[in-house]
Amino acid sequence: MSVSEAIKNRFGSKKGMLRYFIYEVLRAVGVYRKLEKIDFTQVKRLVFVCQGNICRSPLGEAVARQQGFPAISFGLDTRGNDPADSRAIAWAQSNGYSLKNHITTRVDQYEPQAGDLLVGMEPRHIRKLQSLFAQAPVQITLIGLWLESPLAYLHDPYNSKPEYFSRCEQLVVSGGIKIVHFCEVNSKDAS
């Protein structure tokens, strides 16, 4: 396997690898630490966010819902009313989730509610969410910060090779399950 192929399998693309390393350095020096300070006792709904709302965020929503936790998703740059990506639908189905009925939602269709935890996939999502919802009663985090091996950047798998597509979607599942777990544990502790 060539170096280029290995990069595409692990990071999605050369640009994905470069962004991964840049954001990992920023994470290591504590730039995203405030995104880990979530008051899970206040979380009532998970809101998964990505660019197009066709690969990563709909899967996060499906994972949370399957775990019995209220969830929605939207895209920061989508026209809305489109189905999930066909590869995402197939991957989800083969891993016990369903995206068959998913329809993309635009950011302007999202109505913030007290108790929402917005879960972005990349630091640029966080910057946009913080700008758009600075006055809303929501909390914001990155999904990768909750993984066993935390990371700040989860490259968009849309045009990626199957190996990275599967790796990315598995990371979304792992992060989604972990966040739901923290929500459930902390809601019981608050009772």
C-alpha positions as CSV (number, residue, x, y, z in Angstrom):
1,M,0.0,0.0,0.0
2,S,1.4,3.4,-0.9
3,V,1.8,6.3,1.6
4,S,-1.0,8.2,-0.2
5,E,-3.4,5.3,0.1
6,A,-2.6,4.8,3.8
7,I,-3.2,8.5,4.4
8,K,-6.6,8.3,2.6
9,N,-7.6,5.2,4.6
10,R,-6.6,6.8,7.9
11,F,-7.5,10.5,7.5
12,G,-9.8,10.6,4.5
13,S,-7.4,12.8,2.4
14,K,-4.1,14.6,2.6
15,K,-6.0,17.8,3.6
16,G,-7.8,15.7,6.2
17,M,-4.5,14.5,7.6
18,L,-3.1,18.1,7.7
19,R,-6.2,19.4,9.5
20,Y,-6.1,16.4,11.9
21,F,-2.5,17.2,13.0
22,I,-3.2,21.0,13.3
23,Y,-6.3,20.5,15.4
24,E,-4.5,17.8,17.5
25,V,-1.8,20.3,18.4
26,L,-4.4,22.8,19.4
27,R,-6.2,20.2,21.4
28,A,-3.0,19.2,23.1
29,V,-2.3,22.7,24.3
30,G,-5.9,23.0,25.7
31,V,-7.7,25.2,23.1
32,Y,-10.8,22.9,23.2
33,R,-10.7,22.2,26.9
34,K,-13.8,24.4,27.5
35,L,-15.8,22.1,25.1
36,E,-15.2,19.3,27.6
37,K,-16.8,21.3,30.4
38,I,-20.4,20.1,29.8
39,D,-23.0,20.2,32.5
40,F,-24.6,16.8,31.6
41,T,-27.2,17.3,34.3
42,Q,-28.7,20.0,32.1
43,V,-28.7,18.0,28.8
44,K,-32.2,17.1,27.6
45,R,-31.5,16.7,23.9
46,L,-28.5,16.0,21.7
47,V,-28.2,17.9,18.4
48,F,-25.6,16.5,16.1
49,V,-24.2,18.9,13.5
50,C,-22.0,18.4,10.4
51,Q,-21.7,20.1,7.1
52,G,-24.2,18.4,4.9
53,N,-26.3,16.4,7.4
54,I,-25.9,13.3,5.2
55,C,-23.1,11.2,6.7
56,R,-21.9,12.0,10.2
57,S,-24.7,14.0,12.0
58,P,-27.6,11.7,11.0
59,L,-25.7,8.7,12.3
60,G,-25.0,10.5,15.6
61,E,-28.8,11.2,15.8
62,A,-29.7,7.6,15.0
63,V,-27.2,6.3,17.6
64,A,-28.6,8.5,20.4
65,R,-32.2,7.7,19.5
66,Q,-31.5,4.0,19.5
67,Q,-30.0,4.4,23.0
68,G,-33.3,6.0,24.0
69,F,-32.1,9.6,24.2
70,P,-33.8,12.5,22.4
71,A,-31.8,13.6,19.4
72,I,-32.0,15.6,16.2
73,S,-29.4,16.7,13.6
74,F,-28.8,19.4,11.1
75,G,-26.2,20.6,8.5
76,L,-24.4,23.9,8.4
77,D,-24.3,23.9,4.6
78,T,-27.2,21.8,3.2
79,R,-30.2,22.7,1.0
80,G,-32.4,20.5,3.2
81,N,-35.0,17.8,2.4
82,D,-32.4,15.4,1.0
83,P,-31.9,11.8,2.1
84,A,-28.7,10.6,3.9
85,D,-25.8,9.6,1.7
86,S,-26.4,6.1,0.2
87,R,-23.1,4.8,1.7
88,A,-24.1,6.2,5.1
89,I,-27.5,4.4,4.8
90,A,-25.8,1.1,3.9
91,W,-23.2,1.5,6.6
92,A,-25.7,2.3,9.3
93,Q,-28.0,-0.6,8.3
94,S,-25.1,-3.1,8.3
95,N,-24.2,-1.9,11.8
96,G,-27.7,-1.9,13.4
97,Y,-28.9,1.6,12.8
98,S,-31.4,3.1,10.3
99,L,-31.0,6.2,8.2
100,K,-33.7,5.2,5.7
101,N,-36.1,7.9,6.8
102,H,-33.5,10.7,7.4
103,I,-34.2,14.0,5.6
104,T,-31.5,16.7,5.8
105,T,-32.3,19.8,8.0
106,R,-30.8,23.2,7.4
107,V,-29.3,25.2,10.3
108,D,-32.0,27.9,9.9
109,Q,-34.6,25.2,10.5
110,Y,-33.1,24.4,13.9
111,E,-34.9,25.9,16.9
112,P,-32.6,26.0,20.0
113,Q,-34.2,24.6,23.2
114,A,-32.9,24.9,26.8
115,G,-31.0,21.7,27.5
116,D,-29.7,21.2,24.0
117,L,-26.1,19.9,23.6
118,L,-24.9,20.8,20.1
119,V,-22.3,18.2,19.0
120,G,-20.1,19.2,16.1
121,M,-17.7,17.1,14.2
122,E,-14.9,19.6,13.5
123,P,-13.6,22.8,15.1
124,R,-15.0,24.9,12.2
125,H,-18.4,23.7,13.1
126,I,-17.9,24.8,16.7
127,R,-16.9,28.3,15.6
128,K,-20.0,28.6,13.5
129,L,-22.3,27.2,16.2
130,Q,-20.8,29.6,18.8
131,S,-21.4,32.5,16.4
132,L,-24.9,31.5,15.6
133,F,-26.1,30.5,19.0
134,A,-24.1,32.7,21.4
135,Q,-27.3,33.9,23.1
136,A,-29.2,30.5,23.0
137,P,-29.6,28.3,26.1
138,V,-27.4,25.6,24.6
139,Q,-24.0,23.9,25.3
140,I,-21.6,23.0,22.5
141,T,-19.0,20.3,22.2
142,L,-17.0,18.2,19.7
143,I,-17.9,14.5,19.3
144,G,-14.2,13.4,19.1
145,L,-13.4,14.8,22.6
146,W,-15.5,12.0,24.1
147,L,-13.8,9.1,22.4
148,E,-11.5,6.7,24.3
149,S,-8.6,8.3,22.3
150,P,-9.9,11.9,22.1
151,L,-9.5,13.9,18.9
152,A,-10.6,17.3,17.8
153,Y,-11.2,16.7,14.1
154,L,-13.3,14.2,12.3
155,H,-12.9,14.7,8.6
156,D,-16.0,14.6,6.4
157,P,-16.1,11.2,4.8
158,Y,-18.4,12.2,1.9
159,N,-15.8,11.8,-0.9
160,S,-13.5,9.3,0.9
161,K,-12.4,5.8,0.3
162,P,-14.5,3.0,1.9
163,E,-11.9,2.4,4.6
164,Y,-12.0,5.9,5.9
165,F,-15.8,6.1,5.5
166,S,-16.2,3.1,7.8
167,R,-13.6,4.4,10.3
168,C,-15.3,7.8,10.5
169,E,-18.8,6.4,10.9
170,Q,-17.5,4.0,13.7
171,L,-16.0,7.0,15.5
172,V,-19.3,8.8,15.3
173,V,-21.0,5.7,16.8
174,S,-18.5,5.5,19.6
175,G,-18.6,9.2,20.4
176,G,-22.4,9.2,20.3
177,I,-22.7,6.3,22.6
178,K,-20.2,7.8,25.1
179,I,-22.1,11.2,25.1
180,V,-25.4,9.4,25.7
181,H,-23.8,7.5,28.6
182,F,-22.6,10.7,30.2
183,C,-26.1,12.2,29.9
184,E,-27.8,9.2,31.4
185,V,-25.3,8.8,34.3
186,N,-25.4,12.5,35.2
187,S,-29.2,12.7,34.9
188,K,-29.5,9.8,37.4
189,D,-26.9,11.5,39.7
190,A,-28.9,14.7,39.6
191,S,-32.1,13.0,40.7
